[in-house]
Amino acid sequence: MSGEGWTAANQRVLVAEFARLKARLAGEDGAALEQELSLARALLPAPAAIDVLADAFGLSPFERDVLLLCAGVEMHGALAAQCMLTAEAPGQPFLTFALALARLSEPHWSALAPVGPLRSWRLVEVRDERALTSSRLAIDERVLHYLAGVNYLDPRLRSTMHAHSGPGLLTEQHEAIAAAALAALESRVGEPPLLQLNGDDAAGKLEIARRVAANLELGLHVLRAADIPANVHEAEALAVLWSRETALLGSALLVQAEDADPHTLARFLERVAGLVFVVARQVAPVERGALSYRVDSPGPAQQKSLWCDALGDAAAQLNGTLDTIAAQFRLKTGAIVRTATALRQEPAGVDLGAALWRACRESARAQLEGLAQRVEPAAGWDDLVLPESQLATLRQIAAHVRQRMRVYEEWGFGQKGARGLGISVLFSGESGTGKTMAAEVLANELELDLYRIDLSSMVSKYIGETEKNLRRVFDAAEHSGAILLFDEADALFGKRSEVKDSHDRYANIEVSYLLQCMEAYRGLAILTTNLKNSLDTAFQRRLRFVVQFPFPDAELRERIWRSVFPLETPLETIDHAKLAQLNVAGGNIRNIALNAAFIAAEAAVPVGMSHLLLAARSEATKRERPYSDAETRGWA
């Protein structure tokens, strides 16, 4: 219902309708005007706006003429003047129901009933509090412009709704979902059902809804459930206005229902008309008949296909990089399109593989930044002083992350089930033995972001809150490929005990929930704890790797001392064997070395054993236990 031809023809029909109604009010013969109206209709390439509206809302001929009279008073000077002449109180510059009942054909009192279409759809309003028959009748401004051929979203809805257009990319799996949903809709008779699209791919759900709506020749508007008023009357008004827009605009509605109040959402969905999509991670509890489809982010193979489509010719320059990208980052469809578009604009000569890897890391950071602390990894394998068996296990962990697509997708292990595909790791050992440094080494090796999450800040005394906090972190990290480091897991494991009451049982549930999330997480998740014995064997079986970080013996301590000073640090003669007598962990050694460097820098001399002795005594005061003479004998 657009185009200059239709607009001009619609305007001619409207003028002819107003002329017909003017003659009717004046009591004149309208035969010639009816013939003129027929000629105007013959020129229409599509139905006139008034006919579409009358059919959509089921208006009777009398209700149709009442609506046209209300419009004519606003748009047609001659008709407005005739109303003033014909009214019971001459000079009255508006239409009343009494005038309509007296002059129009086939009148009926129910036309202005609150449940009738004119008022229930808010096409016509009663503007004052006189008797119903003498009150002013006014057409809604949105409806008035629609009749004139000007179609737009009601301004009262613009603050809460917006139009969505595409097209976007879809995987074959998501295209199949769109086809199934469309077939189900086309086979239904009567009011369209509600379609629930659940899962973690927001862009995929949005594009599926857009394609289904487009195939039904409908637009798509988006509403956040959080913007649905909690007040019953305000929510009712919103539902009515949108239901009217469904007919006027020819559009479906998509409700983003994450964290929605279930009662408010259900009440709104019961009242709203037309085709409605509800998108959320889980199925929303609504009474209205619904079809439900699961839409999750595409797996590695489908991600690679999306990347190829989005990158076009540039995909050929990436060789095997796309396999690694698809395995590591589980990006949403929209993020893939945006990232690929930016990559195609890179200047010639840029390493596209490295640029794509950086872009994927950066695109996923925003959601995690407010929930966890990003750690800039600085340590490499040479900085990590551990027994060979522990180093070998850490290298195995890196290999598991790198080779996931080959093993899960190409070699078929992923088809055996999704459980246990996450790479969950426990680092246990005393403070300062290198657990966090090992996480940094893995992040550097794999070129991934490392996020530290303090579990002590997530554990809540309120039942269910700990799980909610953990779920927010894993949801935000799901598409990032980041390494998650859950530090201070003692805060959770320390609560475990023999089950004696409901609180003990719930503490165990929290541990189990965390390990369940780690198993399902498609990246690398690491727990650190000083209390490995607090984690029973049933829970340990759910971890892919357990790495014990031993307290360093004298040999390892000497290796740490030899590597702790940067090459640029000026040193006096340092006796590493004597330093290794100090029975401390690697973290303490680094603290002592750093403090000694500051002492020497202040004195403007190279770092020597005397500075290290002062720094060691300062470190001992933090432990409230001085080092023995045997540990520091011969330092200075």
C-alpha positions as CSV (number, residue, x, y, z in Angstrom):
1,M,0.0,0.0,0.0
2,S,2.6,2.5,-1.2
3,G,3.7,4.5,-4.2
4,E,2.6,7.8,-5.8
5,G,-0.1,6.1,-7.9
6,W,-1.8,4.5,-5.0
7,T,-1.4,7.6,-2.8
8,A,-3.1,9.9,-5.3
9,A,-5.9,7.4,-6.0
10,N,-6.4,6.8,-2.3
11,Q,-6.7,10.6,-1.8
12,R,-9.4,10.8,-4.6
13,V,-11.4,8.0,-2.9
14,L,-11.2,9.8,0.4
15,V,-12.4,13.1,-1.2
16,A,-15.3,11.2,-2.9
17,E,-16.2,9.6,0.5
18,F,-16.3,13.0,2.2
19,A,-18.5,14.4,-0.6
20,R,-20.9,11.4,-0.2
21,L,-21.1,12.0,3.5
22,K,-21.6,15.7,3.1
23,A,-24.6,15.1,0.9
24,R,-25.9,12.5,3.4
25,L,-25.8,15.1,6.2
26,A,-27.5,17.7,4.0
27,G,-30.2,15.3,2.9
28,E,-29.3,15.6,-0.7
29,D,-29.4,13.0,-3.5
30,G,-26.0,11.3,-3.6
31,A,-26.4,9.1,-6.6
32,A,-24.0,11.1,-8.7
33,L,-21.5,11.1,-5.9
34,E,-21.7,7.3,-5.5
35,Q,-20.9,7.0,-9.2
36,E,-17.9,9.4,-8.8
37,L,-16.8,7.2,-5.8
38,S,-17.0,4.1,-8.0
39,L,-14.8,5.7,-10.7
40,A,-12.2,6.8,-8.0
41,R,-12.1,3.2,-6.7
42,A,-11.5,1.9,-10.2
43,L,-8.3,3.8,-10.4
44,L,-6.9,2.2,-7.2
45,P,-4.0,-0.3,-7.8
46,A,-4.6,-1.6,-4.3
47,P,-7.4,-1.3,-1.8
48,A,-8.0,2.1,-0.2
49,A,-6.8,2.7,3.3
50,I,-10.3,3.0,4.7
51,D,-11.3,-0.4,3.2
52,V,-8.2,-2.1,4.6
53,L,-8.8,-0.6,8.0
54,A,-12.6,-1.5,8.0
55,D,-11.8,-5.1,7.0
56,A,-9.0,-5.4,9.5
57,F,-11.1,-4.3,12.5
58,G,-14.4,-5.6,11.3
59,L,-16.3,-2.3,11.1
60,S,-19.9,-2.2,10.2
61,P,-21.0,0.2,7.4
62,F,-22.3,2.6,10.1
63,E,-19.0,2.4,12.1
64,R,-17.1,2.9,8.9
65,D,-19.0,6.1,8.1
66,V,-18.6,7.4,11.7
67,L,-14.8,7.0,11.3
68,L,-14.9,8.7,8.0
69,L,-17.0,11.6,9.4
70,C,-14.5,12.0,12.2
71,A,-11.7,12.1,9.6
72,G,-13.6,14.5,7.4
73,V,-14.1,17.0,10.2
74,E,-10.3,17.2,10.4
75,M,-9.4,17.1,6.7
76,H,-12.3,18.4,4.7
77,G,-13.5,22.0,5.3
78,A,-16.8,21.6,3.5
79,L,-17.8,18.5,5.5
80,A,-16.8,20.2,8.8
81,A,-19.0,23.2,7.8
82,Q,-21.9,20.9,7.0
83,C,-21.5,19.2,10.4
84,M,-21.8,22.7,12.0
85,L,-25.0,23.4,10.1
86,T,-26.6,20.1,10.7
87,A,-25.9,19.6,14.4
88,E,-28.6,20.0,17.0
89,A,-26.7,23.0,18.3
90,P,-25.6,24.8,15.1
91,G,-22.1,26.1,15.2
92,Q,-20.9,23.0,17.1
93,P,-17.4,22.4,15.3
94,F,-17.3,18.7,15.8
95,L,-19.1,15.4,15.2
96,T,-21.4,14.0,17.8
97,F,-22.9,10.5,18.1
98,A,-26.4,12.0,18.0
99,L,-25.7,13.5,14.6
100,A,-24.3,10.2,13.3
101,L,-27.3,8.3,14.6
102,A,-29.7,10.8,13.0
103,R,-28.1,11.2,9.5
104,L,-26.1,8.1,8.7
105,S,-27.6,4.8,7.3
106,E,-27.9,1.6,9.3
107,P,-27.2,3.3,12.7
108,H,-26.8,1.2,15.8
109,W,-26.1,2.2,19.4
110,S,-23.4,-0.5,19.9
111,A,-21.1,1.4,17.6
112,L,-19.8,3.4,20.6
113,A,-19.8,0.6,23.1
114,P,-16.4,0.3,24.9
115,V,-16.0,-3.2,23.5
116,G,-16.9,-2.2,19.9
117,P,-14.1,-1.9,17.4
118,L,-14.2,1.9,17.2
119,R,-13.3,2.3,20.9
120,S,-11.6,-0.9,21.8
121,W,-9.1,-0.4,19.0
122,R,-8.9,3.3,19.9
123,L,-9.9,4.4,16.4
124,V,-12.3,7.0,17.8
125,E,-12.2,8.7,21.2
126,V,-15.0,10.3,23.2
127,R,-13.3,13.6,24.1
128,D,-15.4,15.1,26.9
129,E,-17.8,14.0,29.7
130,R,-21.1,15.2,28.4
131,A,-23.9,12.7,27.6
132,L,-22.6,10.1,25.2
133,T,-24.7,11.3,22.3
134,S,-23.6,14.9,22.7
135,S,-19.9,14.3,23.4
136,R,-17.3,15.2,20.8
137,L,-16.1,12.2,18.7
138,A,-12.5,12.6,17.5
139,I,-10.4,10.3,15.3
140,D,-7.0,9.1,16.7
141,E,-4.2,11.1,14.9
142,R,-2.3,7.9,14.0
143,V,-5.5,6.5,12.3
144,L,-6.2,9.9,10.6
145,H,-2.8,9.9,8.9
146,Y,-3.2,6.2,7.9
147,L,-6.4,7.0,6.1
148,A,-4.6,9.8,4.3
149,G,-1.9,7.3,3.1
150,V,0.8,8.3,5.6
151,N,1.8,5.1,7.4
152,Y,4.3,5.1,10.4
153,L,4.8,3.6,13.8
154,D,2.6,5.2,16.4
155,P,4.8,7.8,18.2
156,R,3.6,6.5,21.5
157,L,5.4,3.2,20.7
158,R,8.7,4.7,19.4
159,S,10.4,4.9,22.9
160,T,9.8,1.1,23.4
161,M,9.9,-0.4,19.9
162,H,12.0,-0.3,16.9
163,A,11.9,-1.8,13.4
164,H,14.4,-4.5,12.5
165,S,15.6,-5.1,9.0
166,G,18.0,-7.4,7.4
167,P,19.0,-9.6,5.8
168,G,21.6,-11.3,7.8
169,L,23.4,-14.6,7.6
170,L,22.0,-18.0,8.7
171,T,23.6,-21.4,9.0
172,E,21.9,-24.3,7.4
173,Q,20.7,-25.5,10.7
174,H,19.0,-22.1,11.5
175,E,17.6,-22.0,7.9
176,A,15.9,-25.3,8.6
177,I,14.4,-23.9,11.8
178,A,13.1,-20.9,9.9
179,A,11.5,-23.2,7.3
180,A,9.9,-25.4,9.9
181,A,8.5,-22.5,11.8
182,L,7.1,-21.0,8.5
183,A,5.5,-24.3,7.6
184,A,3.9,-24.6,11.0
185,L,2.4,-21.1,10.8
186,E,1.1,-21.7,7.3
187,S,-0.7,-24.9,8.4
188,R,-2.5,-23.2,11.2
189,V,-5.9,-21.8,10.9
190,G,-7.1,-18.7,12.9
191,E,-5.0,-16.5,15.2
192,P,-1.3,-17.1,14.7
193,P,0.4,-18.8,17.6
194,L,3.2,-17.4,19.6
195,L,6.6,-18.6,18.5
196,Q,9.3,-19.1,21.1
197,L,12.9,-19.0,20.0
198,N,15.1,-20.2,22.8
199,G,18.9,-20.6,23.0
200,D,22.0,-18.5,23.2
201,D,22.3,-17.1,19.6
202,A,20.5,-13.7,19.8
203,A,21.4,-12.7,16.3
204,G,20.4,-16.1,14.9
205,K,17.0,-15.8,16.7
206,L,16.4,-12.3,15.4
207,E,17.2,-13.3,11.8
208,I,15.0,-16.4,11.9
209,A,12.1,-14.2,13.1
210,R,12.8,-11.7,10.4
211,R,12.8,-14.3,7.7
212,V,9.7,-16.0,8.9
213,A,7.9,-12.6,9.0
214,A,9.2,-11.6,5.6
215,N,7.9,-14.8,4.0
216,L,4.5,-13.9,5.5
217,E,4.9,-10.4,4.0
218,L,5.3,-8.8,7.4
219,G,7.8,-6.4,8.9
220,L,9.3,-7.0,12.3
221,H,9.4,-4.7,15.3
222,V,11.4,-5.4,18.5
223,L,10.3,-4.8,22.1
224,R,12.3,-5.5,25.3
225,A,10.2,-7.2,27.9
226,A,11.8,-4.9,30.4
227,D,9.9,-2.0,28.7
228,I,6.5,-3.6,29.3
229,P,4.9,-1.6,32.1
230,A,4.2,-3.4,35.3
231,N,1.0,-1.4,35.7
232,V,-1.9,-3.4,34.4
233,H,-3.6,-0.5,32.7
234,E,-0.4,0.8,31.0
235,A,0.4,-2.7,29.8
236,E,-3.1,-3.0,28.4
237,A,-2.8,0.3,26.5
238,L,0.6,-0.9,25.1
239,A,-1.0,-4.1,23.9
240,V,-3.9,-2.4,22.3
241,L,-1.7,0.1,20.5
242,W,0.6,-2.6,19.2
243,S,-2.3,-4.8,18.2
244,R,-3.6,-1.9,16.1
245,E,-0.2,-1.4,14.6
246,T,-0.1,-5.1,13.6
247,A,-2.9,-4.4,11.2
248,L,-1.9,-0.9,10.1
249,L,1.8,-1.5,9.6
250,G,1.6,-5.2,8.7
251,S,4.3,-6.2,11.2
252,A,5.1,-9.0,13.6
253,L,6.4,-8.4,17.1
254,L,9.5,-9.8,18.6
255,V,9.8,-9.6,22.4
256,Q,13.2,-9.9,24.0
257,A,12.3,-11.7,27.2
258,E,15.6,-12.1,29.1
259,D,15.1,-11.5,32.8
260,A,11.4,-10.6,32.2
261,D,8.9,-10.6,35.0
262,P,6.9,-13.8,34.1
263,H,3.5,-12.4,35.2
264,T,3.9,-9.1,33.4
265,L,5.1,-10.9,30.2
266,A,2.4,-13.5,30.3
267,R,-0.3,-10.9,30.8
268,F,0.9,-8.8,27.9
269,L,1.2,-11.8,25.5
270,E,-2.3,-12.9,26.3
271,R,-3.6,-9.5,25.2
272,V,-1.5,-8.7,22.2
273,A,-2.8,-9.7,18.7
274,G,-0.9,-10.8,15.6
275,L,2.2,-12.9,15.1
276,V,4.5,-12.7,18.1
277,F,8.0,-14.1,18.6
278,V,9.4,-14.4,22.1
279,V,13.2,-14.8,22.3
280,A,15.1,-15.9,25.5
281,R,17.6,-18.4,26.6
282,Q,14.9,-20.6,28.2
283,V,11.3,-21.2,27.4
284,A,9.1,-18.4,28.8
285,P,6.1,-19.5,31.0
286,V,3.1,-18.3,29.0
287,E,-0.4,-19.6,28.6
288,R,-1.0,-18.6,25.0
289,G,-0.5,-21.5,22.6
290,A,3.1,-21.5,21.4
291,L,5.5,-23.2,19.1
292,S,9.1,-23.6,20.5
293,Y,12.4,-23.9,18.7
294,R,16.0,-24.1,20.0
295,V,18.4,-21.6,18.4
296,D,22.0,-22.0,19.7
297,S,25.2,-20.4,18.4
298,P,26.5,-22.5,15.5
299,G,29.1,-25.1,16.1
300,P,32.7,-24.9,14.8
301,A,31.9,-26.4,11.3
302,Q,28.9,-24.1,10.8
303,Q,30.9,-21.1,12.2
304,K,33.6,-21.7,9.6
305,S,30.9,-21.7,6.9
306,L,29.5,-18.4,8.2
307,W,33.0,-16.9,8.2
308,C,33.5,-17.9,4.6
309,D,30.2,-16.4,3.5
310,A,30.8,-13.2,5.5
311,L,34.4,-12.8,4.3
312,G,33.8,-13.5,0.7
313,D,37.0,-13.5,-1.4
314,A,39.1,-12.6,1.7
315,A,38.4,-16.1,3.1
316,A,40.8,-17.7,0.6
317,Q,43.7,-15.7,2.1
318,L,43.3,-17.1,5.6
319,N,44.2,-20.7,4.8
320,G,43.8,-22.8,8.0
321,T,43.2,-19.8,10.3
322,L,39.4,-20.1,10.0
323,D,39.6,-23.6,11.4
324,T,41.3,-22.3,14.5
325,I,39.0,-19.3,14.7
326,A,35.9,-21.4,14.4
327,A,37.1,-23.8,17.1
328,Q,38.2,-21.2,19.6
329,F,35.5,-18.5,19.3
330,R,31.8,-19.3,19.4
331,L,30.7,-15.9,18.0
332,K,27.1,-15.0,17.3
333,T,26.0,-14.5,13.7
334,G,25.8,-10.7,14.1
335,A,29.3,-10.5,15.5
336,I,30.7,-12.6,12.6
337,V,29.1,-10.3,10.1
338,R,30.4,-7.1,11.8
339,T,33.9,-8.5,12.3
340,A,34.1,-9.8,8.7
341,T,33.0,-6.4,7.4
342,A,35.7,-4.6,9.3
343,L,38.3,-7.1,8.2
344,R,37.5,-6.6,4.5
345,Q,38.4,-2.9,5.0
346,E,41.9,-3.6,6.2
347,P,44.6,-2.1,3.9
348,A,46.7,-4.3,1.6
349,G,49.6,-6.0,3.2
350,V,48.0,-6.6,6.6
351,D,48.2,-10.1,8.1
352,L,44.5,-10.9,7.8
353,G,44.8,-14.0,10.0
354,A,46.4,-12.1,12.9
355,A,44.0,-9.2,12.4
356,L,41.0,-11.5,12.5
357,W,42.2,-13.2,15.7
358,R,42.6,-9.9,17.4
359,A,39.2,-8.7,16.2
360,C,37.6,-11.9,17.6
361,R,39.2,-11.4,20.9
362,E,38.1,-7.7,21.1
363,S,34.6,-8.3,19.9
364,A,33.9,-10.6,22.9
365,R,35.4,-8.5,25.6
366,A,32.6,-6.1,26.3
367,Q,30.3,-8.5,28.0
368,L,33.0,-9.8,30.4
369,E,34.6,-6.5,31.3
370,G,32.1,-5.7,34.1
371,L,32.1,-9.2,35.6
372,A,35.7,-10.1,35.7
373,Q,39.2,-8.6,35.7
374,R,41.2,-9.0,32.5
375,V,44.8,-9.9,33.2
376,E,47.5,-8.9,30.7
377,P,49.6,-12.1,30.6
378,A,53.3,-11.4,30.7
379,A,54.8,-14.8,31.7
380,G,56.2,-17.3,29.3
381,W,57.3,-20.9,29.6
382,D,60.8,-19.8,30.6
383,D,59.4,-17.9,33.6
384,L,57.6,-21.0,34.9
385,V,59.8,-23.0,37.3
386,L,58.0,-26.3,38.0
387,P,58.9,-30.0,37.9
388,E,58.8,-31.6,34.4
389,S,55.6,-33.6,35.1
390,Q,53.6,-30.4,35.9
391,L,55.0,-28.7,32.8
392,A,54.1,-31.6,30.6
393,T,50.5,-31.5,31.9
394,L,50.3,-27.8,31.2
395,R,51.5,-28.4,27.6
396,Q,48.8,-31.1,27.3
397,I,46.2,-28.5,28.4
398,A,47.3,-26.2,25.6
399,A,47.1,-29.0,23.1
400,H,43.6,-29.9,24.1
401,V,42.5,-26.3,23.5
402,R,44.3,-26.1,20.1
403,Q,43.0,-29.4,18.8
404,R,39.4,-29.3,19.9
405,M,37.9,-28.9,16.4
406,R,40.0,-31.8,15.0
407,V,39.1,-34.2,17.8
408,Y,35.5,-33.1,18.4
409,E,34.4,-32.3,14.9
410,E,36.6,-34.2,12.4
411,W,37.3,-37.2,14.6
412,G,33.7,-37.4,15.9
413,F,34.1,-37.2,19.6
414,G,31.7,-34.2,19.8
415,Q,29.0,-36.4,18.3
416,K,29.1,-38.7,21.4
417,G,27.4,-36.0,23.5
418,A,28.1,-32.4,24.7
419,R,28.8,-33.5,28.3
420,G,32.5,-33.2,29.3
421,L,33.6,-31.3,26.2
422,G,34.7,-28.3,28.3
423,I,38.3,-28.2,29.4
424,S,38.1,-27.8,33.1
425,V,41.2,-27.7,35.2
426,L,42.1,-27.5,38.8
427,F,45.4,-25.9,40.0
428,S,46.1,-26.7,43.6
429,G,48.9,-25.6,45.8
430,E,50.1,-23.2,48.4
431,S,49.9,-19.5,47.7
432,G,52.9,-18.3,45.6
433,T,53.6,-21.6,44.0
434,G,52.9,-20.4,40.4
435,K,49.2,-21.1,39.8
436,T,48.3,-17.7,38.4
437,M,51.5,-17.5,36.4
438,A,50.7,-20.9,34.8
439,A,47.4,-19.5,33.7
440,E,49.2,-16.5,32.2
441,V,51.6,-18.8,30.4
442,L,48.7,-20.7,28.8
443,A,47.0,-17.4,27.8
444,N,50.2,-16.3,26.1
445,E,50.8,-19.6,24.4
446,L,47.2,-19.7,23.1
447,E,46.9,-16.0,22.3
448,L,43.7,-15.7,24.3
449,D,42.4,-13.3,26.9
450,L,42.7,-14.2,30.5
451,Y,40.0,-13.2,33.0
452,R,40.3,-13.6,36.7
453,I,37.1,-14.1,38.7
454,D,37.3,-13.9,42.5
455,L,35.0,-16.6,43.7
456,S,34.9,-15.2,47.2
457,S,33.0,-12.2,45.8
458,M,30.5,-14.5,44.0
459,V,29.6,-16.8,46.9
460,S,26.4,-15.6,48.6
461,K,24.8,-16.6,51.8
462,Y,21.4,-16.4,50.0
463,I,20.3,-19.7,48.5
464,G,20.4,-19.5,44.7
465,E,22.4,-16.3,44.4
466,T,25.8,-18.0,44.0
467,E,24.4,-19.9,41.0
468,K,23.0,-16.7,39.4
469,N,26.4,-15.0,39.8
470,L,28.2,-17.9,38.2
471,R,25.7,-18.2,35.4
472,R,26.2,-14.5,34.5
473,V,29.9,-15.0,34.1
474,F,29.7,-18.1,32.0
475,D,26.9,-16.6,29.8
476,A,29.1,-13.6,29.2
477,A,32.2,-15.7,28.4
478,E,30.5,-18.3,26.3
479,H,31.3,-16.7,22.9
480,S,34.7,-15.1,23.9
481,G,37.1,-18.0,23.8
482,A,38.6,-16.5,26.9
483,I,40.4,-18.4,29.6
484,L,38.5,-18.1,32.9
485,L,40.6,-18.2,36.1
486,F,38.4,-18.8,39.2
487,D,40.7,-17.7,41.9
488,E,40.2,-18.3,45.6
489,A,38.1,-21.4,45.0
490,D,38.6,-22.1,48.7
491,A,35.7,-19.8,49.3
492,L,33.5,-22.4,47.8
493,F,35.3,-25.6,48.6
494,G,35.8,-24.5,52.2
495,K,32.1,-24.6,52.7
496,R,31.9,-28.3,51.8
497,S,31.5,-30.7,54.6
498,E,29.7,-33.9,55.5
499,V,26.0,-33.2,54.9
500,K,24.4,-32.6,58.2
501,D,21.8,-30.0,57.3
502,S,20.3,-28.1,54.3
503,H,23.1,-25.5,54.3
504,D,25.8,-28.2,54.0
505,R,23.8,-29.8,51.2
506,Y,23.5,-26.5,49.4
507,A,27.2,-25.8,49.7
508,N,27.8,-29.1,47.9
509,I,25.2,-28.1,45.2
510,E,27.1,-24.9,44.6
511,V,30.4,-26.7,44.0
512,S,28.6,-29.2,41.7
513,Y,27.0,-26.3,39.8
514,L,30.3,-24.6,39.2
515,L,31.9,-27.8,37.9
516,Q,28.8,-28.4,35.7
517,C,29.3,-24.9,34.2
518,M,33.0,-25.6,33.6
519,E,32.2,-28.8,31.9
520,A,29.7,-27.1,29.6
521,Y,32.0,-24.1,28.9
522,R,33.5,-24.4,25.5
523,G,36.7,-22.6,26.5
524,L,39.3,-23.3,29.2
525,A,38.2,-22.8,32.8
526,I,40.7,-23.0,35.6
527,L,40.1,-23.3,39.3
528,T,42.8,-22.4,41.9
529,T,42.7,-23.7,45.4
530,N,44.8,-24.3,48.5
531,L,42.4,-27.0,49.7
532,K,42.5,-29.8,47.2
533,N,41.5,-32.3,49.9
534,S,38.2,-30.4,50.4
535,L,37.2,-31.5,46.9
536,D,36.0,-35.1,47.1
537,T,36.9,-37.7,44.4
538,A,33.4,-37.6,42.9
539,F,33.9,-34.0,42.0
540,Q,37.6,-34.5,40.9
541,R,36.4,-37.0,38.2
542,R,34.5,-34.1,36.5
543,L,37.8,-32.2,36.0
544,R,39.8,-32.8,32.8
545,F,43.1,-32.0,34.5
546,V,44.3,-31.6,38.1
547,V,47.8,-29.9,38.4
548,Q,49.4,-30.0,41.8
549,F,51.8,-27.0,42.3
550,P,54.4,-28.3,44.8
551,F,56.2,-26.1,47.3
552,P,59.6,-25.6,45.7
553,D,62.5,-27.5,47.1
554,A,66.0,-26.0,47.2
555,E,66.8,-27.0,43.6
556,L,63.6,-25.3,42.3
557,R,64.1,-22.3,44.5
558,E,67.6,-21.8,43.1
559,R,66.2,-21.9,39.6
560,I,63.6,-19.3,40.5
561,W,66.3,-17.0,42.0
562,R,68.4,-17.3,38.8
563,S,65.4,-16.3,36.7
564,V,63.8,-13.7,38.9
565,F,65.9,-10.6,37.9
566,P,65.4,-9.1,34.4
567,L,68.5,-8.9,32.2
568,E,68.5,-5.1,32.6
569,T,68.8,-5.2,36.4
570,P,72.4,-4.3,37.6
571,L,73.6,-6.9,40.0
572,E,76.5,-7.4,42.4
573,T,77.8,-10.9,42.9
574,I,74.7,-13.0,43.8
575,D,75.0,-16.3,45.6
576,H,72.0,-18.2,44.3
577,A,72.7,-21.3,46.3
578,K,72.6,-19.3,49.6
579,L,69.4,-17.5,48.5
580,A,67.8,-20.9,47.9
581,Q,68.3,-21.8,51.6
582,L,65.3,-19.4,52.2
583,N,62.3,-21.7,52.5
584,V,59.8,-19.6,50.6
585,A,57.6,-20.0,47.6
586,G,58.1,-18.4,44.2
587,G,55.7,-15.6,44.9
588,N,57.7,-14.6,48.0
589,I,61.0,-14.8,46.0
590,R,59.6,-12.4,43.4
591,N,58.4,-10.0,46.2
592,I,61.9,-10.1,47.8
593,A,63.7,-9.5,44.5
594,L,61.4,-6.5,43.6
595,N,61.8,-4.9,47.1
596,A,65.6,-5.3,46.9
597,A,65.7,-3.6,43.5
598,F,63.9,-0.6,45.0
599,I,66.3,-0.5,48.0
600,A,69.3,-0.6,45.6
601,A,67.8,1.9,43.2
602,E,67.3,4.4,46.1
603,A,70.9,4.0,47.0
604,A,72.0,4.3,43.3
605,V,74.0,1.0,43.5
606,P,73.5,-2.5,41.9
607,V,71.4,-5.0,43.7
608,G,73.4,-7.0,46.2
609,M,73.0,-9.7,48.9
610,S,72.7,-7.0,51.6
611,H,69.7,-5.5,49.8
612,L,68.2,-8.9,49.4
613,L,68.6,-9.5,53.2
614,L,66.8,-6.3,54.0
615,A,64.0,-7.2,51.6
616,A,63.7,-10.7,53.0
617,R,63.3,-9.4,56.6
618,S,60.6,-7.0,55.3
619,E,58.8,-9.9,53.6
620,A,59.0,-12.0,56.9
621,T,57.2,-9.3,58.8
622,K,54.1,-9.9,56.6
623,R,54.1,-13.5,57.7
624,E,54.7,-12.5,61.3
625,R,57.4,-15.1,61.4
626,P,61.0,-14.2,61.0
627,Y,63.3,-16.4,58.9
628,S,65.8,-18.5,60.9
629,D,69.5,-17.7,61.0
630,A,70.2,-20.8,59.0
631,E,68.0,-19.6,56.1
632,T,69.9,-16.3,55.7
633,R,73.4,-17.2,57.0
634,G,76.1,-15.8,54.8
635,W,73.8,-13.4,52.8
636,A,75.8,-10.4,54.0
